[in-house]
Structures are given as C-alpha cells and as structure tokens.
Amino acid sequence: MENRTARLTLLIDPEKKAAFEALCKQEDVTPSQKVRQFIREYVESKLGPDWQEQKTQKTD
C-alpha cells in the first residue's frame, strides 16, 4: 500500500469535475483512487514499474 502523505491540489472545470465524479461512481471508485491510478500508470509508463527501486539505488 502506498503512503498517502502528500496532497495535490488542482483546478478543473466544474462540468468536467462533475462528469469525472459520475464516471468514478459508475466504477465504484473515488475520484482520489482514480487520480492515484492515473498517476501510477503514467509514472510507470515513463520510468518503468520498478521506478521506486531505481530511485533507492541512486541514493545508495
């Protein structure tokens, strides 16, 4: 399980927000869960699934 200690604040068009929330509700996920999924998939697509291990190895 990921640590959830950082906050991300963003501005979004109210109509898009409402549509996003409705879509999330249809999938039975919270908007926060979906955003975390989007971010995780993006980071892994750019850096690979072991990106956290790579970061740890660079600091050793």
VEXFI-707852 format. One record per residue: residue number from 1; chain; x, y, z of N, C-alpha, C, O in turn. Coordinates in steps of 0.02 Angstrom, whole numbers, m for minus. Atoms other than C-alpha are relative to their C-alpha. Example, Ala and Ser with C-alpha at 12.3 -4.5 7.8 and 13.67 -1.06 7.14 Angstrom:
# VEXFI-707852
- lovo/vofi/neast/nnorth/nup/caeast/canorth/caup/ceast/cnorth/cup/oeast/onorth/oup
- 1/A/45/m59/0/615/m225/390/45/60/0/97/59/33
- 2/A/m42/m59/m3/684/m53/357/m39/55/37/m14/110/45
END
This chain:
# VEXFI-707852
- lovo/vofi/neast/nnorth/nup/caeast/canorth/caup/ceast/cnorth/cup/oeast/onorth/oup
- 1/A/42/m59/0/0/0/0/45/62/0/95/65/36
- 2/A/m39/m61/5/65/172/m44/m12/44/61/m66/44/90
- 3/A/10/m51/m52/94/306/86/m38/58/m32/m23/79/m87
- 4/A/40/m56/27/m33/444/63/11/61/45/m32/79/85
- 5/A/m17/m55/m43/53/590/143/5/67/m36/6/119/m4
- 6/A/m6/m61/38/65/717/3/m68/19/m30/m108/m24/m47
- 7/A/63/m24/28/m77/824/m60/14/34/m67/63/70/m75
- 8/A/m4/m31/66/m104/876/m240/m64/39/m11/m119/11/m9
- 9/A/58/m42/12/m219/1022/m273/0/22/m72/52/43/m99
- 10/A/4/m21/69/m280/1059/m447/m66/35/m14/m115/25/22
- 11/A/61/m35/21/m406/1170/m533/m27/m35/m62/11/m53/m107
- 12/A/32/35/56/m531/1091/m652/m67/32/m13/m100/57/32
- 13/A/65/m26/19/m683/1149/m747/m55/m37/39/m53/m99/43
- 14/A/53/32/m40/m839/1115/m640/m39/m54/m38/m59/m104/m8
- 15/A/37/51/39/m926/1020/m781/41/m63/m9/14/m118/m4
- 16/A/m44/59/5/m776/906/m807/4/m36/66/5/m98/69
- 17/A/m3/30/m67/m766/878/m619/m62/m42/12/m58/m98/37
- 18/A/63/36/m10/m949/827/m613/m2/m63/m42/m23/m116/m18
- 19/A/m2/59/44/m927/710/m762/48/m52/27/33/m112/27
- 20/A/m50/45/m28/m770/635/m685/m27/m36/62/m20/m97/68
- 21/A/29/30/m61/m857/606/m518/m54/m51/m17/m58/m103/14
- 22/A/53/46/20/m1005/524/m605/30/m64/m29/7/m119/m14
- 23/A/m33/59/29/m890/408/m704/33/m42/55/30/m103/54
- 24/A/m31/37/m56/m795/362/m545/m53/m37/39/m43/m94/59
- 25/A/54/32/m37/m959/324/m458/m24/m63/m37/m38/m114/m5
- 26/A/20/59/39/m1007/206/m601/49/m58/9/30/m116/8
- 27/A/m52/51/m9/m842/114/m574/9/m19/74/50/m61/90
- 28/A/m3/12/m72/m868/115/m384/70/13/27/96/m24/68
- 29/A/m64/m23/m26/m704/207/m354/m8/74/18/m50/109/m10
- 30/A/2/m71/m16/m672/375/m275/42/38/m52/87/9/m83
- 31/A/m42/m40/45/m601/517/m380/74/m3/20/118/m6/m23
- 32/A/m69/5/m22/m444/509/m273/33/m65/m20/90/m66/m41
- 33/A/m27/65/21/m421/324/m309/17/1/m74/69/m24/m95
- 34/A/m10/m2/72/m438/356/m495/59/44/m18/99/26/m62
- 35/A/m57/m45/13/m315/502/m494/65/m35/19/114/m31/m19
- 36/A/m61/38/m20/m188/395/m398/16/m53/m52/75/m64/m68
- 37/A/m11/50/53/m213/259/m530/30/32/m62/79/6/m89
- 38/A/m26/m35/59/m185/383/m672/74/18/10/115/8/m34
- 39/A/m69/m21/m14/m26/449/m589/46/m60/1/100/m59/m28
- 40/A/m41/60/m4/40/275/m550/14/m27/m70/72/m43/m86
- 41/A/m9/26/68/11/217/m730/45/45/m42/86/20/m81
- 42/A/m42/m47/37/92/375/m801/73/m7/20/117/m11/m23
- 43/A/m69/5/m25/246/363/m691/31/m66/m23/88/m67/m47
- 44/A/m26/64/21/266/178/m729/11/m4/m75/58/m37/m98
- 45/A/m10/1/73/245/206/m916/62/39/m20/94/23/m71
- 46/A/m59/m41/15/384/336/m913/64/m28/31/118/m25/1
- 47/A/m59/20/m37/502/261/m784/6/m75/12/57/m100/35
- 48/A/0/72/m11/455/77/m778/m31/m18/67/m35/24/112
- 49/A/35/20/m61/366/m23/m643/44/m2/62/19/m1/118
- 50/A/m45/2/m58/521/m29/m533/31/69/14/87/73/39
- 51/A/m27/m68/m7/544/160/m529/20/16/71/69/53/81
- 52/A/m18/m15/m69/547/165/m338/67/m33/18/107/m4/54
- 53/A/m63/35/m13/688/37/m332/58/37/m33/112/42/m4
- 54/A/m51/m38/35/786/139/m460/19/62/41/78/80/46
- 55/A/m12/m60/m40/768/294/m350/42/m19/61/88/18/79
- 56/A/m36/22/m59/830/198/m197/72/m17/m18/118/m1/20
- 57/A/m67/20/20/980/128/m291/44/61/m14/104/59/m1
- 58/A/m38/m60/16/1034/302/m348/23/36/63/75/70/62
- 59/A/m17/m35/m62/1037/367/m168/46/m42/44/72/m16/93
- 60/A/m44/44/m41/1138/218/m100/73/16/m10/116/m15/20
END
